[in-house]
Amino acid sequence: MTSSQNVVTEDGNRQNIYATEPQMRVMDAEDQLKRAELLNGRLAMIGFNAALGAYIFTGQIIPGVF
Protein backbone atom coordinates (compact mmCIF):
# COMPACT_ATOMS: atom_id res chain seq x y z
CA MET A 1 0.00 0.00 0.00
CA THR A 2 1.34 3.44 -0.90
CA SER A 3 1.08 6.65 1.06
CA SER A 4 -1.38 8.11 -1.47
CA GLN A 5 -4.22 5.89 -0.23
CA ASN A 6 -6.50 6.07 2.79
CA VAL A 7 -7.72 2.85 4.39
CA VAL A 8 -11.03 2.75 6.26
CA THR A 9 -11.97 -0.31 8.31
CA GLU A 10 -15.72 -0.87 8.49
CA ASP A 11 -17.90 -3.22 10.54
CA GLY A 12 -17.05 -6.87 10.02
CA ASN A 13 -13.36 -6.04 9.49
CA ARG A 14 -13.93 -4.94 5.88
CA GLN A 15 -11.43 -2.47 4.52
CA ASN A 16 -12.06 0.15 1.88
CA ILE A 17 -9.16 1.90 0.20
CA TYR A 18 -9.73 5.43 -1.06
CA ALA A 19 -7.31 7.56 -3.02
CA THR A 20 -6.09 10.71 -1.33
CA GLU A 21 -7.38 13.76 -3.16
CA PRO A 22 -4.72 16.08 -4.56
CA GLN A 23 -4.35 19.48 -2.98
CA MET A 24 -6.27 22.16 -4.86
CA ARG A 25 -4.30 24.87 -6.59
CA VAL A 26 -5.78 28.33 -7.08
CA MET A 27 -4.86 29.85 -10.42
CA ASP A 28 -4.28 33.57 -10.67
CA ALA A 29 -6.70 35.00 -13.25
CA GLU A 30 -4.60 38.13 -13.78
CA ASP A 31 -1.62 36.01 -14.76
CA GLN A 32 -3.70 34.15 -17.35
CA LEU A 33 -5.05 37.40 -18.80
CA LYS A 34 -1.55 38.84 -19.03
CA ARG A 35 -0.25 35.76 -20.86
CA ALA A 36 -3.25 35.81 -23.24
CA GLU A 37 -2.66 39.47 -24.12
CA LEU A 38 1.05 38.83 -24.69
CA LEU A 39 0.21 35.95 -27.03
CA ASN A 40 -2.34 38.07 -28.92
CA GLY A 41 0.19 40.86 -29.35
CA ARG A 42 2.90 38.50 -30.57
CA LEU A 43 0.56 36.83 -33.07
CA ALA A 44 -0.55 40.25 -34.34
CA MET A 45 3.08 41.25 -34.87
CA ILE A 46 3.73 38.03 -36.79
CA GLY A 47 0.65 38.62 -38.96
CA PHE A 48 1.60 42.23 -39.66
CA ASN A 49 5.14 41.26 -40.63
CA ALA A 50 3.84 38.44 -42.85
CA ALA A 51 1.48 40.86 -44.63
CA LEU A 52 4.27 43.41 -45.03
CA GLY A 53 6.63 40.75 -46.40
CA ALA A 54 3.98 39.51 -48.84
CA TYR A 55 3.41 43.07 -50.05
CA ILE A 56 7.12 43.70 -50.49
CA PHE A 57 7.75 40.48 -52.42
CA THR A 58 4.54 40.27 -54.50
CA GLY A 59 3.17 43.82 -54.59
CA GLN A 60 -0.22 42.51 -53.44
CA ILE A 61 -1.82 43.03 -50.05
CA ILE A 62 -3.18 39.47 -50.01
CA PRO A 63 -1.42 37.42 -52.71
CA GLY A 64 -3.91 35.84 -55.07
CA VAL A 65 -6.87 37.96 -53.91
CA PHE A 66 -6.02 41.67 -54.39
PDB file with one MODEL, atoms N, CA, C and O in Angstrom:
MODEL        1
ATOM      1  N   MET A   1       0.845  -1.180   0.000  1.00  0.00           N
ATOM      2  CA  MET A   1       0.000   0.000   0.000  1.00  0.00           C
ATOM      3  C   MET A   1       0.888   1.240   0.000  1.00  0.00           C
ATOM      4  O   MET A   1       1.872   1.302   0.737  1.00  0.00           O
ATOM      5  N   THR A   2       0.545   2.217  -0.820  1.00  0.00           N
ATOM      6  CA  THR A   2       1.340   3.436  -0.904  1.00  0.00           C
ATOM      7  C   THR A   2       0.774   4.500   0.018  1.00  0.00           C
ATOM      8  O   THR A   2      -0.309   4.336   0.581  1.00  0.00           O
ATOM      9  N   SER A   3       1.506   5.583   0.168  1.00  0.00           N
ATOM     10  CA  SER A   3       1.082   6.653   1.063  1.00  0.00           C
ATOM     11  C   SER A   3      -0.016   7.520   0.449  1.00  0.00           C
ATOM     12  O   SER A   3      -0.554   8.393   1.130  1.00  0.00           O
ATOM     13  N   SER A   4      -0.360   7.299  -0.818  1.00  0.00           N
ATOM     14  CA  SER A   4      -1.385   8.111  -1.466  1.00  0.00           C
ATOM     15  C   SER A   4      -2.777   7.494  -1.335  1.00  0.00           C
ATOM     16  O   SER A   4      -3.696   7.878  -2.059  1.00  0.00           O
ATOM     17  N   GLN A   5      -2.935   6.539  -0.414  1.00  0.00           N
ATOM     18  CA  GLN A   5      -4.221   5.886  -0.227  1.00  0.00           C
ATOM     19  C   GLN A   5      -4.642   5.966   1.231  1.00  0.00           C
ATOM     20  O   GLN A   5      -3.809   5.918   2.136  1.00  0.00           O
ATOM     21  N   ASN A   6      -5.940   6.089   1.446  1.00  0.00           N
ATOM     22  CA  ASN A   6      -6.505   6.070   2.793  1.00  0.00           C
ATOM     23  C   ASN A   6      -7.245   4.756   2.970  1.00  0.00           C
ATOM     24  O   ASN A   6      -7.984   4.331   2.082  1.00  0.00           O
ATOM     25  N   VAL A   7      -7.053   4.116   4.107  1.00  0.00           N
ATOM     26  CA  VAL A   7      -7.718   2.850   4.390  1.00  0.00           C
ATOM     27  C   VAL A   7      -8.727   3.089   5.499  1.00  0.00           C
ATOM     28  O   VAL A   7      -8.402   3.665   6.538  1.00  0.00           O
ATOM     29  N   VAL A   8      -9.966   2.638   5.269  1.00  0.00           N
ATOM     30  CA  VAL A   8     -11.025   2.755   6.261  1.00  0.00           C
ATOM     31  C   VAL A   8     -11.490   1.341   6.593  1.00  0.00           C
ATOM     32  O   VAL A   8     -11.840   0.571   5.699  1.00  0.00           O
ATOM     33  N   THR A   9     -11.491   1.002   7.882  1.00  0.00           N
ATOM     34  CA  THR A   9     -11.965  -0.314   8.314  1.00  0.00           C
ATOM     35  C   THR A   9     -13.411  -0.161   8.786  1.00  0.00           C
ATOM     36  O   THR A   9     -13.709   0.634   9.678  1.00  0.00           O
ATOM     37  N   GLU A  10     -14.304  -0.943   8.168  1.00  0.00           N
ATOM     38  CA  GLU A  10     -15.721  -0.873   8.491  1.00  0.00           C
ATOM     39  C   GLU A  10     -16.103  -2.016   9.424  1.00  0.00           C
ATOM     40  O   GLU A  10     -15.249  -2.788   9.859  1.00  0.00           O
ATOM     41  N   ASP A  11     -17.398  -2.114   9.725  1.00  0.00           N
ATOM     42  CA  ASP A  11     -17.904  -3.220  10.540  1.00  0.00           C
ATOM     43  C   ASP A  11     -17.608  -4.539   9.851  1.00  0.00           C
ATOM     44  O   ASP A  11     -17.636  -4.607   8.622  1.00  0.00           O
ATOM     45  N   GLY A  12     -17.330  -5.565  10.594  1.00  0.00           N
ATOM     46  CA  GLY A  12     -17.053  -6.869  10.022  1.00  0.00           C
ATOM     47  C   GLY A  12     -15.637  -6.957   9.479  1.00  0.00           C
ATOM     48  O   GLY A  12     -15.333  -7.849   8.687  1.00  0.00           O
ATOM     49  N   ASN A  13     -14.763  -6.040   9.894  1.00  0.00           N
ATOM     50  CA  ASN A  13     -13.361  -6.039   9.491  1.00  0.00           C
ATOM     51  C   ASN A  13     -13.153  -5.867   7.979  1.00  0.00           C
ATOM     52  O   ASN A  13     -12.146  -6.320   7.434  1.00  0.00           O
ATOM     53  N   ARG A  14     -14.098  -5.218   7.314  1.00  0.00           N
ATOM     54  CA  ARG A  14     -13.925  -4.937   5.881  1.00  0.00           C
ATOM     55  C   ARG A  14     -13.132  -3.652   5.718  1.00  0.00           C
ATOM     56  O   ARG A  14     -13.334  -2.683   6.450  1.00  0.00           O
ATOM     57  N   GLN A  15     -12.242  -3.660   4.763  1.00  0.00           N
ATOM     58  CA  GLN A  15     -11.426  -2.470   4.522  1.00  0.00           C
ATOM     59  C   GLN A  15     -11.742  -1.881   3.147  1.00  0.00           C
ATOM     60  O   GLN A  15     -11.843  -2.597   2.151  1.00  0.00           O
ATOM     61  N   ASN A  16     -11.889  -0.590   3.125  1.00  0.00           N
ATOM     62  CA  ASN A  16     -12.061   0.153   1.880  1.00  0.00           C
ATOM     63  C   ASN A  16     -10.846   1.043   1.699  1.00  0.00           C
ATOM     64  O   ASN A  16     -10.396   1.689   2.645  1.00  0.00           O
ATOM     65  N   ILE A  17     -10.320   1.077   0.495  1.00  0.00           N
ATOM     66  CA  ILE A  17      -9.156   1.897   0.200  1.00  0.00           C
ATOM     67  C   ILE A  17      -9.599   3.027  -0.726  1.00  0.00           C
ATOM     68  O   ILE A  17     -10.140   2.784  -1.805  1.00  0.00           O
ATOM     69  N   TYR A  18      -9.366   4.250  -0.295  1.00  0.00           N
ATOM     70  CA  TYR A  18      -9.727   5.429  -1.063  1.00  0.00           C
ATOM     71  C   TYR A  18      -8.452   6.183  -1.433  1.00  0.00           C
ATOM     72  O   TYR A  18      -7.503   6.246  -0.651  1.00  0.00           O
ATOM     73  N   ALA A  19      -8.446   6.739  -2.610  1.00  0.00           N
ATOM     74  CA  ALA A  19      -7.306   7.560  -3.024  1.00  0.00           C
ATOM     75  C   ALA A  19      -7.343   8.887  -2.285  1.00  0.00           C
ATOM     76  O   ALA A  19      -8.416   9.429  -2.020  1.00  0.00           O
ATOM     77  N   THR A  20      -6.186   9.400  -1.959  1.00  0.00           N
ATOM     78  CA  THR A  20      -6.093  10.708  -1.331  1.00  0.00           C
ATOM     79  C   THR A  20      -6.259  11.762  -2.414  1.00  0.00           C
ATOM     80  O   THR A  20      -5.607  11.703  -3.457  1.00  0.00           O
ATOM     81  N   GLU A  21      -7.131  12.721  -2.163  1.00  0.00           N
ATOM     82  CA  GLU A  21      -7.380  13.758  -3.163  1.00  0.00           C
ATOM     83  C   GLU A  21      -6.198  14.707  -3.225  1.00  0.00           C
ATOM     84  O   GLU A  21      -5.611  15.049  -2.199  1.00  0.00           O
ATOM     85  N   PRO A  22      -5.846  15.137  -4.444  1.00  0.00           N
ATOM     86  CA  PRO A  22      -4.724  16.079  -4.560  1.00  0.00           C
ATOM     87  C   PRO A  22      -5.102  17.437  -3.988  1.00  0.00           C
ATOM     88  O   PRO A  22      -6.275  17.811  -3.965  1.00  0.00           O
ATOM     89  N   GLN A  23      -4.107  18.160  -3.531  1.00  0.00           N
ATOM     90  CA  GLN A  23      -4.348  19.479  -2.983  1.00  0.00           C
ATOM     91  C   GLN A  23      -4.768  20.420  -4.098  1.00  0.00           C
ATOM     92  O   GLN A  23      -4.186  20.403  -5.182  1.00  0.00           O
ATOM     93  N   MET A  24      -5.768  21.235  -3.837  1.00  0.00           N
ATOM     94  CA  MET A  24      -6.266  22.157  -4.858  1.00  0.00           C
ATOM     95  C   MET A  24      -5.306  23.314  -5.029  1.00  0.00           C
ATOM     96  O   MET A  24      -4.696  23.791  -4.071  1.00  0.00           O
ATOM     97  N   ARG A  25      -5.184  23.756  -6.274  1.00  0.00           N
ATOM     98  CA  ARG A  25      -4.304  24.872  -6.592  1.00  0.00           C
ATOM     99  C   ARG A  25      -5.146  25.996  -7.168  1.00  0.00           C
ATOM    100  O   ARG A  25      -5.902  25.785  -8.116  1.00  0.00           O
ATOM    101  N   VAL A  26      -5.023  27.173  -6.608  1.00  0.00           N
ATOM    102  CA  VAL A  26      -5.777  28.326  -7.077  1.00  0.00           C
ATOM    103  C   VAL A  26      -4.947  29.023  -8.142  1.00  0.00           C
ATOM    104  O   VAL A  26      -3.796  29.397  -7.914  1.00  0.00           O
ATOM    105  N   MET A  27      -5.559  29.190  -9.318  1.00  0.00           N
ATOM    106  CA  MET A  27      -4.859  29.847 -10.415  1.00  0.00           C
ATOM    107  C   MET A  27      -5.148  31.339 -10.382  1.00  0.00           C
ATOM    108  O   MET A  27      -6.273  31.759 -10.111  1.00  0.00           O
ATOM    109  N   ASP A  28      -4.141  32.120 -10.655  1.00  0.00           N
ATOM    110  CA  ASP A  28      -4.285  33.567 -10.667  1.00  0.00           C
ATOM    111  C   ASP A  28      -4.849  34.008 -12.016  1.00  0.00           C
ATOM    112  O   ASP A  28      -4.208  33.819 -13.050  1.00  0.00           O
ATOM    113  N   ALA A  29      -6.041  34.592 -12.009  1.00  0.00           N
ATOM    114  CA  ALA A  29      -6.699  34.998 -13.254  1.00  0.00           C
ATOM    115  C   ALA A  29      -5.943  36.123 -13.945  1.00  0.00           C
ATOM    116  O   ALA A  29      -5.909  36.180 -15.174  1.00  0.00           O
ATOM    117  N   GLU A  30      -5.335  37.020 -13.168  1.00  0.00           N
ATOM    118  CA  GLU A  30      -4.605  38.129 -13.775  1.00  0.00           C
ATOM    119  C   GLU A  30      -3.412  37.613 -14.565  1.00  0.00           C
ATOM    120  O   GLU A  30      -3.088  38.153 -15.623  1.00  0.00           O
ATOM    121  N   ASP A  31      -2.760  36.579 -14.065  1.00  0.00           N
ATOM    122  CA  ASP A  31      -1.615  36.009 -14.764  1.00  0.00           C
ATOM    123  C   ASP A  31      -2.052  35.404 -16.095  1.00  0.00           C
ATOM    124  O   ASP A  31      -1.356  35.549 -17.101  1.00  0.00           O
ATOM    125  N   GLN A  32      -3.193  34.732 -16.106  1.00  0.00           N
ATOM    126  CA  GLN A  32      -3.697  34.150 -17.351  1.00  0.00           C
ATOM    127  C   GLN A  32      -4.060  35.237 -18.364  1.00  0.00           C
ATOM    128  O   GLN A  32      -3.774  35.102 -19.553  1.00  0.00           O
ATOM    129  N   LEU A  33      -4.681  36.301 -17.894  1.00  0.00           N
ATOM    130  CA  LEU A  33      -5.050  37.396 -18.801  1.00  0.00           C
ATOM    131  C   LEU A  33      -3.814  38.066 -19.380  1.00  0.00           C
ATOM    132  O   LEU A  33      -3.792  38.438 -20.553  1.00  0.00           O
ATOM    133  N   LYS A  34      -2.785  38.217 -18.553  1.00  0.00           N
ATOM    134  CA  LYS A  34      -1.550  38.841 -19.030  1.00  0.00           C
ATOM    135  C   LYS A  34      -0.895  37.973 -20.105  1.00  0.00           C
ATOM    136  O   LYS A  34      -0.439  38.486 -21.126  1.00  0.00           O
ATOM    137  N   ARG A  35      -0.850  36.655 -19.874  1.00  0.00           N
ATOM    138  CA  ARG A  35      -0.251  35.759 -20.863  1.00  0.00           C
ATOM    139  C   ARG A  35      -1.060  35.747 -22.152  1.00  0.00           C
ATOM    140  O   ARG A  35      -0.485  35.689 -23.239  1.00  0.00           O
ATOM    141  N   ALA A  36      -2.400  35.803 -22.049  1.00  0.00           N
ATOM    142  CA  ALA A  36      -3.255  35.815 -23.242  1.00  0.00           C
ATOM    143  C   ALA A  36      -3.020  37.080 -24.060  1.00  0.00           C
ATOM    144  O   ALA A  36      -2.951  37.018 -25.287  1.00  0.00           O
ATOM    145  N   GLU A  37      -2.898  38.215 -23.398  1.00  0.00           N
ATOM    146  CA  GLU A  37      -2.659  39.473 -24.115  1.00  0.00           C
ATOM    147  C   GLU A  37      -1.280  39.477 -24.766  1.00  0.00           C
ATOM    148  O   GLU A  37      -1.124  39.979 -25.879  1.00  0.00           O
ATOM    149  N   LEU A  38      -0.275  38.921 -24.082  1.00  0.00           N
ATOM    150  CA  LEU A  38       1.052  38.833 -24.693  1.00  0.00           C
ATOM    151  C   LEU A  38       1.022  37.959 -25.944  1.00  0.00           C
ATOM    152  O   LEU A  38       1.630  38.302 -26.958  1.00  0.00           O
ATOM    153  N   LEU A  39       0.318  36.835 -25.873  1.00  0.00           N
ATOM    154  CA  LEU A  39       0.208  35.953 -27.030  1.00  0.00           C
ATOM    155  C   LEU A  39      -0.519  36.650 -28.178  1.00  0.00           C
ATOM    156  O   LEU A  39      -0.090  36.554 -29.328  1.00  0.00           O
ATOM    157  N   ASN A  40      -1.605  37.346 -27.880  1.00  0.00           N
ATOM    158  CA  ASN A  40      -2.343  38.072 -28.921  1.00  0.00           C
ATOM    159  C   ASN A  40      -1.460  39.122 -29.590  1.00  0.00           C
ATOM    160  O   ASN A  40      -1.481  39.267 -30.812  1.00  0.00           O
ATOM    161  N   GLY A  41      -0.695  39.845 -28.802  1.00  0.00           N
ATOM    162  CA  GLY A  41       0.194  40.859 -29.353  1.00  0.00           C
ATOM    163  C   GLY A  41       1.270  40.251 -30.233  1.00  0.00           C
ATOM    164  O   GLY A  41       1.570  40.776 -31.306  1.00  0.00           O
ATOM    165  N   ARG A  42       1.850  39.150 -29.787  1.00  0.00           N
ATOM    166  CA  ARG A  42       2.898  38.496 -30.573  1.00  0.00           C
ATOM    167  C   ARG A  42       2.347  37.954 -31.891  1.00  0.00           C
ATOM    168  O   ARG A  42       2.986  38.087 -32.935  1.00  0.00           O
ATOM    169  N   LEU A  43       1.171  37.348 -31.842  1.00  0.00           N
ATOM    170  CA  LEU A  43       0.565  36.830 -33.074  1.00  0.00           C
ATOM    171  C   LEU A  43       0.203  37.967 -34.032  1.00  0.00           C
ATOM    172  O   LEU A  43       0.326  37.821 -35.248  1.00  0.00           O
ATOM    173  N   ALA A  44      -0.240  39.090 -33.485  1.00  0.00           N
ATOM    174  CA  ALA A  44      -0.553  40.248 -34.335  1.00  0.00           C
ATOM    175  C   ALA A  44       0.710  40.773 -35.010  1.00  0.00           C
ATOM    176  O   ALA A  44       0.682  41.150 -36.181  1.00  0.00           O
ATOM    177  N   MET A  45       1.821  40.798 -34.265  1.00  0.00           N
ATOM    178  CA  MET A  45       3.082  41.248 -34.874  1.00  0.00           C
ATOM    179  C   MET A  45       3.534  40.301 -35.976  1.00  0.00           C
ATOM    180  O   MET A  45       4.025  40.746 -37.013  1.00  0.00           O
ATOM    181  N   ILE A  46       3.372  39.004 -35.760  1.00  0.00           N
ATOM    182  CA  ILE A  46       3.733  38.028 -36.794  1.00  0.00           C
ATOM    183  C   ILE A  46       2.863  38.225 -38.033  1.00  0.00           C
ATOM    184  O   ILE A  46       3.371  38.207 -39.154  1.00  0.00           O
ATOM    185  N   GLY A  47       1.562  38.413 -37.841  1.00  0.00           N
ATOM    186  CA  GLY A  47       0.648  38.621 -38.963  1.00  0.00           C
ATOM    187  C   GLY A  47       0.961  39.898 -39.722  1.00  0.00           C
ATOM    188  O   GLY A  47       0.926  39.913 -40.953  1.00  0.00           O
ATOM    189  N   PHE A  48       1.264  40.965 -39.004  1.00  0.00           N
ATOM    190  CA  PHE A  48       1.604  42.228 -39.663  1.00  0.00           C
ATOM    191  C   PHE A  48       2.875  42.085 -40.481  1.00  0.00           C
ATOM    192  O   PHE A  48       2.943  42.544 -41.622  1.00  0.00           O
ATOM    193  N   ASN A  49       3.878  41.451 -39.899  1.00  0.00           N
ATOM    194  CA  ASN A  49       5.139  41.263 -40.629  1.00  0.00           C
ATOM    195  C   ASN A  49       4.956  40.342 -41.831  1.00  0.00           C
ATOM    196  O   ASN A  49       5.588  40.553 -42.866  1.00  0.00           O
ATOM    197  N   ALA A  50       4.107  39.331 -41.714  1.00  0.00           N
ATOM    198  CA  ALA A  50       3.837  38.445 -42.849  1.00  0.00           C
ATOM    199  C   ALA A  50       3.134  39.214 -43.970  1.00  0.00           C
ATOM    200  O   ALA A  50       3.464  39.038 -45.143  1.00  0.00           O
ATOM    201  N   ALA A  51       2.174  40.059 -43.618  1.00  0.00           N
ATOM    202  CA  ALA A  51       1.481  40.861 -44.633  1.00  0.00           C
ATOM    203  C   ALA A  51       2.433  41.852 -45.284  1.00  0.00           C
ATOM    204  O   ALA A  51       2.386  42.048 -46.499  1.00  0.00           O
ATOM    205  N   LEU A  52       3.298  42.478 -44.490  1.00  0.00           N
ATOM    206  CA  LEU A  52       4.270  43.415 -45.027  1.00  0.00           C
ATOM    207  C   LEU A  52       5.253  42.701 -45.954  1.00  0.00           C
ATOM    208  O   LEU A  52       5.584  43.216 -47.022  1.00  0.00           O
ATOM    209  N   GLY A  53       5.719  41.522 -45.549  1.00  0.00           N
ATOM    210  CA  GLY A  53       6.625  40.752 -46.397  1.00  0.00           C
ATOM    211  C   GLY A  53       5.963  40.317 -47.684  1.00  0.00           C
ATOM    212  O   GLY A  53       6.595  40.350 -48.739  1.00  0.00           O
ATOM    213  N   ALA A  54       4.697  39.907 -47.628  1.00  0.00           N
ATOM    214  CA  ALA A  54       3.985  39.507 -48.841  1.00  0.00           C
ATOM    215  C   ALA A  54       3.819  40.698 -49.775  1.00  0.00           C
ATOM    216  O   ALA A  54       3.923  40.548 -50.993  1.00  0.00           O
ATOM    217  N   TYR A  55       3.563  41.876 -49.220  1.00  0.00           N
ATOM    218  CA  TYR A  55       3.414  43.073 -50.054  1.00  0.00           C
ATOM    219  C   TYR A  55       4.737  43.458 -50.705  1.00  0.00           C
ATOM    220  O   TYR A  55       4.777  43.851 -51.871  1.00  0.00           O
ATOM    221  N   ILE A  56       5.808  43.341 -49.943  1.00  0.00           N
ATOM    222  CA  ILE A  56       7.125  43.700 -50.486  1.00  0.00           C
ATOM    223  C   ILE A  56       7.514  42.757 -51.619  1.00  0.00           C
ATOM    224  O   ILE A  56       8.001  43.202 -52.658  1.00  0.00           O
ATOM    225  N   PHE A  57       7.303  41.461 -51.423  1.00  0.00           N
ATOM    226  CA  PHE A  57       7.751  40.485 -52.415  1.00  0.00           C
ATOM    227  C   PHE A  57       6.803  40.334 -53.607  1.00  0.00           C
ATOM    228  O   PHE A  57       7.262  40.052 -54.714  1.00  0.00           O
ATOM    229  N   THR A  58       5.492  40.514 -53.409  1.00  0.00           N
ATOM    230  CA  THR A  58       4.544  40.273 -54.502  1.00  0.00           C
ATOM    231  C   THR A  58       3.865  41.549 -54.996  1.00  0.00           C
ATOM    232  O   THR A  58       3.347  41.571 -56.113  1.00  0.00           O
ATOM    233  N   GLY A  59       3.855  42.599 -54.198  1.00  0.00           N
ATOM    234  CA  GLY A  59       3.169  43.821 -54.587  1.00  0.00           C
ATOM    235  C   GLY A  59       1.674  43.748 -54.347  1.00  0.00           C
ATOM    236  O   GLY A  59       0.943  44.668 -54.716  1.00  0.00           O
ATOM    237  N   GLN A  60       1.209  42.678 -53.738  1.00  0.00           N
ATOM    238  CA  GLN A  60      -0.218  42.512 -53.439  1.00  0.00           C
ATOM    239  C   GLN A  60      -0.415  42.473 -51.929  1.00  0.00           C
ATOM    240  O   GLN A  60       0.424  41.950 -51.194  1.00  0.00           O
ATOM    241  N   ILE A  61      -1.533  43.033 -51.478  1.00  0.00           N
ATOM    242  CA  ILE A  61      -1.818  43.029 -50.051  1.00  0.00           C
ATOM    243  C   ILE A  61      -2.068  41.600 -49.581  1.00  0.00           C
ATOM    244  O   ILE A  61      -1.464  41.145 -48.610  1.00  0.00           O
ATOM    245  N   ILE A  62      -2.954  40.902 -50.270  1.00  0.00           N
ATOM    246  CA  ILE A  62      -3.184  39.475 -50.014  1.00  0.00           C
ATOM    247  C   ILE A  62      -2.905  38.751 -51.316  1.00  0.00           C
ATOM    248  O   ILE A  62      -3.723  38.823 -52.234  1.00  0.00           O
ATOM    249  N   PRO A  63      -1.775  38.051 -51.435  1.00  0.00           N
ATOM    250  CA  PRO A  63      -1.419  37.418 -52.707  1.00  0.00           C
ATOM    251  C   PRO A  63      -2.519  36.489 -53.213  1.00  0.00           C
ATOM    252  O   PRO A  63      -3.001  35.626 -52.479  1.00  0.00           O
ATOM    253  N   GLY A  64      -2.902  36.669 -54.448  1.00  0.00           N
ATOM    254  CA  GLY A  64      -3.914  35.842 -55.074  1.00  0.00           C
ATOM    255  C   GLY A  64      -5.319  36.390 -54.927  1.00  0.00           C
ATOM    256  O   GLY A  64      -6.234  35.886 -55.577  1.00  0.00           O
ATOM    257  N   VAL A  65      -5.528  37.412 -54.090  1.00  0.00           N
ATOM    258  CA  VAL A  65      -6.868  37.956 -53.910  1.00  0.00           C
ATOM    259  C   VAL A  65      -6.917  39.390 -54.423  1.00  0.00           C
ATOM    260  O   VAL A  65      -7.782  39.711 -55.239  1.00  0.00           O
ATOM    261  N   PHE A  66      -6.023  40.258 -53.974  1.00  0.00           N
ATOM    262  CA  PHE A  66      -6.020  41.670 -54.392  1.00  0.00           C
ATOM    263  C   PHE A  66      -4.844  41.952 -55.267  1.00  0.00           C
ATOM    264  O   PHE A  66      -4.668  43.083 -55.719  1.00  0.00           O
TER     265      PHE A  66
ENDMDL
END
